[in-house]
Amino acid sequence: MIHQRFAVEFDRRTVGIAVRVPGGFMFYASDPRFEPIDGRLFRRARAIERQLKKIARKGDRRHAAPTSLSFAA
């Protein structure tokens, strides 16, 4: 079975990958700021985006640039 992988970008930097698995997307962090959600299953990709923003707000009170998911071959 081939899994779809997506690069997860936040504040114009790659912060991890999301892998499509049964039940949603598994997030794997490459940025230490987002280790609290490393290995967590999310039902939708947008849920990853919301969680990244929430973590960024807690650690950094300034507004971050929008999150984007891009397909990685």
N, C-alpha and C positions, 0 to 999 in steps of 0.2 A: 504494500500500500504506500502510495506517495502522499506525503503530507505537504500542504501548502504552508509556506513560511512567509512572514511579513516582517520587514524591518520596522521597528517602532521608533519614531522620532519625536523628540520633545524639545522645545526651545532651540530648534534647528540643529539638534545633535541626535545621533542614534543612541538610544538608551537601552535597547534590547531587541528581542524578536518575539513574535507571536506565532505559534504553530497551531494550525487548525487540527483539532482532535475531536473524537466523538463527544458531543455535549458543549462544544464551544472552542475557545482558544486558550492555550497554555502560554503564559508569559514567562520569558526568561530574561532577567535583567543583565545588562552589561555595564550599567552605571550604578555605582554603590548607593546612590541616593534612593534607588528604587528596589533595593534588595528586600525590603519588607514584603513585596508582592511577587518575588521571584518564585517560580514554580506554581503559581496560583492559577486555577482554572476560572475563566470568565466566559459567561454564556455568549456575550457579544463583544465585538471589537470596540465598540463605543464605551463599554464598561471599563476597558483598560484605560482609555483616554480619560475618563472621569476620575479614575483612581490616581493616575499620574498627576493630574491637576491638583487633586486633594493633597497628595504628598508634597508637591512643590509649594503649595500655599502654606503648609505647616512649617516647612524648612526655610522658606524664602518668601517673605511677605510681598514682594513685587509681582506684577502680573507677568506670566510667561507667555511666550508665543504659542500659537495653537499646536496641538499634537496632530501628527499625521501617520498613517500606516501606509507603507508602500511595499509592493510585492517584490520579494527577493527570489531570484531563480535558484 
